[in-house]
């Protein structure tokens, strides 16, 4: 279920088969707004929500139509056995769940399905909109935990005037676009999305408390988390699915979820795909083990 965001991707896949040119799901917190039900004459009666880390559904009119994502998928695929249903879901969503191991070395012949993230890296100042190179998260993490930006991070945090602080950061800090690779830093020049989004928290009263809440979040798995250049905020890098929802739709759903779950406000700039994220020094920056360099 974790590979399908607790079943949400299964619902989205099935609904898109019936309504390919529309936004099929829109979440606020852990509840989806009422949407069309292809199994009830396309009426807007379908309700989807997350309970105990599982997505479930019901119908406001068709009372017997309820269950989880697998029940919903069964209505579409009409399979005869549970194994057949799992295979259908596995093939449709490319989950690589049903891998049979003929021997202990069979994995050597399998394709490399490791998720590699590519982001554009830019040298300061921020008005430089042409990337220097493409980096993966592991390399970006190494830059952050190293001493490369330690000096300028300490200089920035010693500045008291907010205007001077903003100007110093814009002129001195290298930056990345976590959400993708760009020809130049502009939404129109996105070459490929990284399936990442930056959620920015400013002026936190208790950074460590929020840090632990995000690392232990039940719904989103943290790819990277580090303290912002100013020292009073956090940059939370998480994975999103841009096949089912746009970058902006993901951002809206996540901000609603954060407000509902933790009563925290999110910096609205994260809605931009080409959003620049300055690289500070944080010796304790978190990186998911899947991105660690060998």
N, C-alpha and C positions, 0 to 999 in steps of 0.2 A: 504493500500500500504506500510505503514511503516514496517509491519510484513514481507514483502517480499523484503525489501531493494529497495523500490520504483518500484518493479516489476522484478528486476533482478533474484530473486529466481524462479519466474515463468518461465522466459526464460530458465534458467539453467535446471530446472526440465524437461521441454518439450524436450530440445535438448539432454539431457542425455538418454531419452527413445529411441532415434534414434542412438546416438553415445555413448554407455555406457563406453567404454574403452579409451576415449580421453578427453583432456581438451577442453571443449566446448566454454568457454568464457575467454577472457583475456583482462582486462581493463587497459587503460592508461588514467588517469584523469577521465573524464566522457564519454569517447568513447571506445567502444569495437572494437578490430580489426576485420576485415572482417572474417566471419566464414561460415560454411556450412549451407545451408538452406534446410531442409528436405521437404519443400513445393515447392522447385524449383529444383527438380532432384538432390539434394545433392550438388549443385554447391556452390562454395565459393563466395556467393553474398549477404549474410545477414549482415546488419549493425545495431548495437544496440547502443544507446546512451541515456544519461540522460538529459532531458530538463525540467526545472521548477519542479524538484524533481519527475519526472515521467520517467520511462524507455519507450522508443519508438523504433520502428524498421522500416527499409525500405530495399529494395532489389535493388542492383545496376543494375540488368537486368530486373527484374519483377516489373515494375514501379507501378503497381496497388496494389502490396503487401506491405502495410504499415499500421501502427496503433500502439496501445499500447500493454502492456503485456496481457490484457484480450482478445484482438483481436487475438493475437498469440496463446493463450491457446484455444480459440474457434476453431481454425484451427485443433488443435489436438484432443480435446474432442468431437467436433461436437455435442454440446448440443443444445436443442431447445429453452431454456429460459435463461435469465440472472441468475435467482435464481439457476437453475440447474448447470450452469457453476460455480457459486461461491461455490456451494456445492462440485463439483468435485475438484476445486482448494483447498478448505478447507481440504478435505479428503487426497488428494495427498501430500500436504505439511504440514499436521498436524498443522494447524493454529488455530484451536479451535475458528473459527469466527462465526459459525452458532449455537450458544447456545441459546436454547429456555428456558425461565424462566417460569415454570408452576406456581410458586408462589415465594414469596420473600425469602423463605428459601430453595429453590431448590438447591442452590449452596452447601449446606451441603453434598449432596449426590454425588457431582462431584469429580473426581480425582484431586489431588493437582498437578497443572501444573506449580507451581512456579519454576522459573529458579534459581537453586542453583549452585553456582560456587565453585569448590574445587581446591585448590592450595596446593602445598607442601611447608612447612616451614622448613628452615634449620638454625641451630645455626652457628655462626661464629666459625672458619674462613671459607673463601670460598672454601678452599681445602677439607672441610668436604662435601662429596657428598651424604651423607645419611640423608634423611629428619627426623625431629623430630616428626612432626605431620602434619595433613591435616587441613587447615583453609579455611574458606570462606571469601569473600571480606569484609564483615562487620567487622570481627575480625581483619583482616589485617589493615583496616582503623583505628580501635581503637588503634592499636599499633602505627601507624604513628602520630595520633593527640595527643596521650598521651605524657608524659614526658620521657617515657622509653628510647628513643634514642636522647633526646635533648642534653645531655652532649657530647656524642661522635660526634654528628653532628656539634656542635659548635667547638669542637676540630679539626675536619677535615677541616672545613672552615678557621681555623686560620693558617693552614699549607701552606706555600708558595711554597715549593719545590714540583714539580709535581710527582717525583718518590716516595718521602716520603708520599705524599698524597695518591697515588695509593696503596702503601703497607699498610698504616694505614686502608684504607677502606676495603681491602681484608682480613685483620686480625681481625678487630673489629666489623664489621657490620653483623647482621643477614640478611638473604635474603630469597626470595620466588621465585618460578617458577610460574608466573601468568598463563602460558599457559597449566598447567595441574598438574596431580599427578604422581609422579615418584617413582619407586622402589629405584633408585639412579639417581643422576643428570647426565643423558646422554640421548640423543635423542632415543637411542635404548631401553631404559628402561621406556618409557612412558607407564603408565597404563591406563590413560584416559585423553583426551584433555578437557580443561575447556571452549572451545569456546571463549577464550580471547587471545589477543595479546598485547604485550607492544611496543609502539612506543616511541622511545627515542630521545629527542631533546637536543643537547649539545650546550653550549656557545651561548646562546641567548642574543641578545642586549636588548630586551624588553620582559621580562618574562610575565608581566601582559597582554600585548597586545596579545601575542600568546595564553595565557591561555584563554582569552575571545573568541578568534577566534575558538579555539578547542571546548569550551563549547557550542558555538553557531553554530557549523558546521551543514550544511544542510543535510549531507549524513550519518555521523557516530554519534551515540549517545554515550556520554561519560559514562563509568561505574565507572572509578576512574581517578583522575588527581592530581598529587602532584609534588612538587619541588624536584629535584634530590639531593642526598647527598652533591654534590659539591656546590649547591646553585645557579648555573647559567644555569640550564637546567630543563626540565620537563619530567615526565613519564606519558604517556597517555595510559590508559588501555581501550580498546574498544572490542566490540564483533565481532566475525567473524563466518562464516559458514564453517565448515570443511567437511561437507557432499558433497558439490558441488565442493569446491576447496581445495587444500592442504594448509597447514600452510604457506609454502614458496610462493605459488601463491597469497595468500591473502596479504602477506607482500609486494610483488612486486607491486601489484595493489594499495595498500595503499600508498606506498612511491611515486609512480608516481602521484597519486591523490594529495598528500601533496605538491609535487614540483610544479605541475600545478596550484593548487589553491592558495597556500600561498608562493610559492618560498622558501620553507624551506627544508633543508637536514635532513635526518633521519639516525640515527646510524644503520649501516648494521647488527649489532649483533642481532637485533630483528628477523632475519630470522630463528634463531635457536629455536626449540621448547623448549629446556631445558635451555634457556637463564636465567641467574641469575639476579635478581633485588634486590639490597640492599635497606633496609628499613631505611629511615632517619626520622627526626622529621619535621613535617609540620602541624602546628596547624590548617591551613586553607585548608587542603587537601579535595578535592571534592569527594563525593561518591553518586552515583545514589540512589534515595530513595528506589528502589526495593531491595537493598542489606543491608539496615539499620537494625540493630539488634533491636528486640523488647524488 
